[in-house]
């Protein structure tokens, strides 16, 4: 809000050259701008228009003594007085008609400056005019006309105060990103006699830090940086979290020239914690400043990527602004500026999420050793809350957990089986042949992994052992769009709004017989994300689909409506079949995981025409937690996705 200040004594001085102009000269010189008989309002309006445009040639001016002033000099002085605001002239408007007393008129003018950050500084100023002998009105110019505390030689300046950035909160309402202790490891060149030996010792120490605590440190340019730095300079090598520093403190503390100042920085609980989902907070970069000069200033903290980037305006808040009158330097130096307007910083608003710290840590730990691109999503079955969204180191900052668009492979047999059970085409105990190969009417052969054969077995066994040929043979019973219809009951292809980007899947429909057979085993044109499959798996466990939830405050504007209640006569057998996958099928490695029965489905998905090129999947649930694991080019799910699932479930206990 505008702040009022007492009027200070004017420092206006009469210019000697201008004071020399006599009244005779003033009377003799005709002022331009308004025709004879014009009222003072027309002159005021011309002055306001000229103030904004910088061209005051249509207005006549005098100073308080009556001496005539050139319009160009007034325009120049307005620009100098405006100082740092000169490039954004104010919005100006006259408030009503002028009050006229004999040859003096006074008009009230509203001055509104648009300051950075959508802040407005507004105030009223009187514009005084005098009517000359030729009946023309001249503006009586003085610096206070721009702002009441301005004098000759003054200028307006702006100071900016950063606002406190709010945090992203977990499900318990605690900040995920919070001030945490870090140590800046650096070197003072003057105290190093053997740079090569120092680099070798530092490199060995940094490599001993657990990868979860710190990324690899590249020291290849350190010798050059030390040679080019001032001898007494602090050459920073790396900033370590305090726990990482303590791991190697004894190895580096006494090395020649090393220095270890500490400070606090806003960080997540671990370096990897939901990193791709959360994004990062860094000092404003050159492209930030170039793209948004009115929003960011050097040194500002800016969210990049993920939730930090998407909700940057909310989290960052509004910076504070102070407008000051800075006087000219004199014999005693530059005077202290006078504050004329203050808009205090408005702190950012926090962003509340459903993330659970323990579950997220378990998911991150499960993917830690996986060098291939990978993801793990965990959803609470009872309410759809996203508990964890982890992406392995190979994802390089990409949120594959939410946005990957990849074939689901045999995990999609959950959808196929539900569709077949719903239609009555088969029952869990119906006998369905599982031959080595199955050929469609179009002549395309389908086969099982490693060419296994089960023969005529119950449908539940086909499911548990993931028999491709059985499901390919059943595809015609689903009809041309049966998979897509069933998939939609599990949330696939829906319009979700959970507060960030998410791919909800695209299910094959109305394809050729070959495409229908491929789609039944999660191949063909069907693509999904791990989040979409975790949501579908939770729907089976729950008996009804509900949109996964991530951001709670601000609440998403248009979350998807819950799906229909699934048929108990279909979903209950499907649950039993998913349990059999663990007890007697392709995920037996999870049978002894503590914490209650595990249900699930493995998946191996070809992603090109080479059968050896496959992604690995596992979807399932235990207790109230449903989850999906994806490993790009992971090969067999039993050697990649299932072990990751086991590490995740064991870490939760």
C-alpha positions, -999 to 999 in steps of 0.1 A, spaced: 0 0 0 12 36 -6 29 52 23 24 90 31 54 111 41 56 147 52 65 172 25 102 181 28 116 215 20 120 221 -17 155 223 -31 143 240 -63 168 266 -74 162 293 -101 185 287 -130 205 319 -136 201 318 -174 164 313 -171 160 339 -144 175 364 -167 145 361 -190 124 392 -183 87 395 -182 89 415 -214 105 386 -232 80 362 -217 51 384 -229 66 388 -263 72 350 -269 41 332 -279 37 297 -262 25 269 -284 1 241 -277 -34 254 -273 -55 279 -293 -67 311 -279 -96 306 -255 -86 271 -245 -92 262 -209 -65 249 -185 -78 213 -188 -66 211 -225 -31 222 -214 -31 197 -186 -41 169 -209 -14 179 -234 12 179 -206 2 144 -194 3 130 -229 38 146 -234 50 133 -201 44 98 -212 57 102 -247 86 124 -239 75 150 -263 63 182 -246 65 205 -276 28 212 -274 30 226 -239 42 259 -225 62 260 -193 72 286 -167 90 282 -134 76 294 -101 91 329 -107 73 332 -140 104 327 -162 98 308 -194 112 272 -197 119 253 -229 98 222 -232 128 201 -241 145 210 -209 114 200 -189 112 167 -207 149 161 -199 144 169 -163 113 146 -160 134 118 -173 163 125 -149 140 128 -120 123 95 -129 157 78 -125 154 40 -126 117 43 -135 123 65 -166 119 35 -190 84 28 -178 66 62 -176 36 63 -153 -1 61 -163 -14 97 -159 -50 110 -158 -66 142 -147 -91 140 -119 -119 163 -128 -118 199 -139 -92 225 -128 -100 250 -101 -94 285 -114 -87 316 -93 -81 347 -115 -51 337 -136 -40 307 -116 -55 272 -122 -49 239 -102 -57 205 -116 -54 173 -97 -35 145 -115 -33 108 -106 1 93 -111 4 55 -113 38 37 -117 38 1 -127 66 -14 -107 82 -49 -112 62 -78 -99 28 -63 -108 32 -37 -80 15 -3 -85 27 29 -68 -1 55 -71 -5 90 -57 -21 124 -66 -2 155 -75 -14 191 -82 -5 207 -115 -5 245 -113 -10 267 -144 -9 304 -151 -28 322 -178 -6 345 -198 -15 379 -213 -25 361 -245 -50 340 -225 -29 309 -230 -23 286 -200 13 276 -191 23 248 -167 42 260 -137 71 235 -137 88 223 -105 103 189 -96 77 183 -70 51 179 -98 66 144 -105 67 135 -68 63 157 -37 97 150 -22 117 154 -54 140 184 -58 163 196 -85 191 170 -91 172 142 -73 163 109 -89 140 80 -81 157 46 -74 142 12 -66 154 -14 -42 142 -49 -44 139 -74 -15 135 -111 -22 105 -128 -7 109 -160 14 104 -190 -8 78 -215 4 83 -252 6 69 -282 -11 52 -302 17 49 -339 22 17 -357 32 24 -349 69 26 -312 61 64 -310 66 87 -293 41 104 -318 18 129 -291 9 143 -275 40 175 -257 51 201 -284 55 238 -282 64 263 -284 36 301 -281 35 319 -262 7 352 -281 0 377 -257 -15 415 -251 -19 437 -221 -12 464 -222 -40 492 -206 -20 493 -235 4 495 -263 -22 529 -275 -33 520 -307 -51 488 -302 -70 489 -336 -87 491 -354 -53 463 -333 -39 440 -340 -68 447 -377 -65 438 -377 -28 406 -357 -33 395 -379 -62 399 -411 -42 380 -396 -12 351 -383 -34 347 -417 -50 343 -433 -16 311 -413 -9 279 -433 -13 263 -424 -47 231 -416 -30 247 -387 -12 267 -371 -39 272 -373 -77 306 -380 -92 330 -351 -89 351 -341 -119 385 -328 -109 400 -326 -144 401 -288 -145 412 -283 -109 449 -279 -116 442 -252 -143 418 -234 -119 444 -234 -91 471 -221 -114 449 -192 -127 435 -182 -93 449 -156 -69 472 -173 -44 450 -164 -15 417 -172 -32 392 -199 -22 388 -222 -52 357 -242 -46 359 -279 -56 324 -292 -46 296 -286 -21 288 -317 -1 258 -325 21 270 -327 57 265 -364 59 286 -369 28 314 -347 41 314 -366 74 320 -398 55 353 -386 41 363 -358 66 392 -378 81 406 -383 46 406 -347 33 406 -324 64 444 -323 67 452 -321 30 474 -291 21 454 -260 13 420 -274 19 393 -252 34 358 -263 46 333 -234 52 298 -246 61 264 -231 55 228 -241 51 210 -246 18 175 -256 9 176 -293 0 155 -324 -1 161 -352 25 184 -369 0 200 -359 -33 178 -383 -52 145 -377 -33 117 -375 -60 142 -354 -79 125 -354 -113 91 -348 -99 101 -320 -75 125 -302 -99 152 -280 -85 157 -245 -71 187 -225 -83 198 -190 -86 183 -172 -116 201 -182 -148 209 -160 -178 179 -174 -198 156 -167 -168 167 -131 -166 165 -126 -204 130 -142 -207 115 -125 -176 134 -93 -168 104 -79 -149 101 -111 -128 136 -121 -118 167 -103 -107 202 -116 -103 205 -137 -71 168 -147 -71 159 -183 -64 140 -198 -94 123 -232 -97 134 -253 -127 115 -283 -138 90 -305 -119 67 -290 -93 93 -263 -84 91 -250 -119 54 -254 -125 44 -237 -92 73 -212 -92 51 -181 -89 32 -195 -60 63 -208 -41 84 -177 -49 59 -152 -36 62 -115 -45 95 -95 -39 93 -64 -18 100 -30 -35 111 3 -20 111 35 -40 137 61 -28 146 96 -36 183 99 -41 198 133 -38 228 145 -58 263 141 -44 276 171 -26 308 182 -8 300 158 20 293 129 -3 260 114 -14 232 119 11 211 90 25 181 84 2 146 91 14 120 64 13 88 74 -5 71 41 -11 74 6 3 57 -26 -7 68 -54 16 77 -88 3 49 -113 2 61 -148 12 54 -177 -12 26 -201 -5 35 -238 2 26 -266 -21 11 -296 -2 16 -330 -18 7 -366 -10 43 -378 -10 53 -400 19 90 -397 30 94 -433 40 78 -447 9 98 -423 -14 130 -432 3 122 -469 -2 115 -463 -39 146 -443 -44 167 -469 -27 152 -497 -48 163 -480 -80 196 -467 -67 218 -494 -83 199 -495 -116 219 -478 -143 192 -482 -170 164 -457 -172 138 -468 -147 109 -457 -126 88 -467 -96 54 -453 -86 36 -462 -54 -1 -453 -48 -21 -458 -17 -51 -480 -25 -75 -466 0 -75 -430 -13 -53 -429 -45 -26 -408 -29 7 -409 -48 32 -420 -21 63 -421 -42 75 -412 -77 111 -424 -82 132 -423 -113 165 -442 -115 198 -424 -121 197 -433 -158 166 -411 -163 188 -380 -162 161 -358 -146 132 -370 -167 101 -380 -148 95 -413 -165 73 -424 -136 46 -400 -148 53 -393 -185 69 -424 -201 49 -437 -231 59 -473 -235 43 -506 -242 32 -524 -209 39 -559 -221 23 -587 -201 13 -565 -172 -15 -555 -195 -28 -590 -192 -45 -576 -160 -67 -555 -183 -71 -583 -209 -81 -608 -182 -106 -584 -166 -122 -578 -200 -124 -616 -207 -138 -623 -172 -163 -594 -175 -176 -607 -209 -180 -642 -196 -156 -655 -223 -136 -674 -197 -135 -681 -160 -105 -684 -139 -107 -722 -141 -117 -724 -177 -92 -746 -197 -73 -725 -222 -46 -741 -243 -11 -727 -240 8 -740 -271 44 -731 -281 30 -708 -309 -3 -694 -320 -9 -681 -355 -36 -654 -362 -59 -656 -391 -36 -631 -408 -7 -656 -405 12 -638 -378 27 -662 -353 29 -654 -315 51 -674 -291 60 -676 -254 91 -664 -238 118 -690 -241 93 -710 -262 77 -727 -231 46 -748 -235 19 -754 -208 -7 -773 -228 -43 -772 -218 -44 -756 -183 -67 -734 -163 -69 -698 -174 -55 -687 -140 -23 -708 -148 -20 -691 -182 -21 -658 -164 3 -668 -136 28 -682 -160 22 -653 -185 13 -674 -215 13 -652 -246 -2 -678 -269 -32 -683 -247 -40 -646 -245 -34 -641 -282 -59 -669 -290 -85 -652 -267 -81 -618 -283 -111 -621 -307 -134 -627 -277 -126 -592 -265 -140 -576 -297 -124 -548 -317 -125 -523 -288 -130 -545 -257 -95 -537 -244 -100 -500 -247 -134 -501 -230 -120 -522 -201 -89 -500 -199 -111 -470 -194 -128 -486 -164 -93 -487 -149 -86 -450 -157 -65 -455 -188 -69 -428 -215 -86 -405 -190 -83 -368 -185 -65 -366 -152 -57 -335 -132 -33 -342 -104 -13 -310 -105 15 -320 -129 19 -336 -163 10 -373 -165 4 -397 -194 -27 -418 -188 -22 -442 -216 -34 -450 -251 -51 -484 -257 -52 -502 -290 -87 -504 -305 -103 -515 -338 -71 -530 -351 -65 -559 -374 -65 -595 -359 -28 -593 -356 -30 -559 -337 -58 -573 -315 -37 -603 -306 -6 -581 -299 -27 -557 -278 -40 -585 -256 -4 -592 -244 5 -555 -240 22 -550 -274 10 -534 -306 1 -497 -304 -8 -497 -267 14 -474 -246 12 -465 -209 31 -448 -181 41 -464 -148 17 -440 -130 -12 -451 -153 -4 -488 -145 -1 -481 -108 -35 -464 -109 -50 -494 -128 -35 -519 -103 -49 -499 -74 -83 -500 -91 -82 -538 -92 -72 -540 -55 -99 -514 -45 -126 -526 -68 -131 -492 -84 -108 -467 -101 -100 -434 -85 -77 -408 -100 -43 -408 -83 -38 -377 -62 -5 -358 -59 -10 -320 -52 -35 -314 -25 -31 -276 -21 -38 -259 -44 -63 -285 -52 -64 -294 -89 -93 -278 -107 -107 -307 -127 -98 -341 -112 -114 -371 -130 -145 -386 -117 -142 -421 -101 -148 -450 -124 -177 -475 -121 -177 -502 -95 -159 -533 -109 -179 -565 -111 -171 -586 -80 -175 -618 -100 -147 -606 -123 -124 -587 -100 -122 -612 -72 -110 -640 -95 -85 -616 -110 -71 -608 -76 -67 -645 -69 -49 -649 -102 -26 -620 -94 -18 -637 -61 -10 -669 -79 16 -650 -100 36 -646 -67 29 -680 -52 33 -702 -83 41 -680 -113 66 -656 -127 71 -635 -95 78 -663 -69 108 -643 -57 83 -621 -39 66 -649 -20 86 -646 11 86 -607 14 75 -598 49 43 -577 55 14 -597 41 5 -613 8 18 -597 -24 -3 -596 -56 11 -588 -90 19 -593 -126 52 -594 -144 57 -580 -179 82 -581 -207 75 -557 -235 91 -557 -269 97 -521 -281 109 -528 -317 110 -557 -341 138 -574 -323 124 -599 -297 157 -596 -277 149 -559 -271 125 -557 -242 114 -535 -214 108 -550 -180 77 -544 -158 61 -554 -126 28 -542 -112 12 -553 -79 3 -544 -44 9 -554 -8 -14 -541 20 -26 -506 11 2 -499 -14 -1 -505 -51 30 -499 -73 44 -502 -108 81 -508 -117 95 -501 -151 130 -507 -164 138 -495 -199 156 -522 -219 155 -543 -187 152 -576 -205 135 -603 -184 113 -589 -157 124 -616 -133 159 -604 -134 153 -566 -132 118 -554 -123 110 -581 -98 142 -577 -78 135 -539 -77 100 -547 -64 115 -569 -37 140 -543 -26 111 -517 -24 88 -539 -4 115 -550 20 126 -514 25 90 -505 35 92 -529 65 
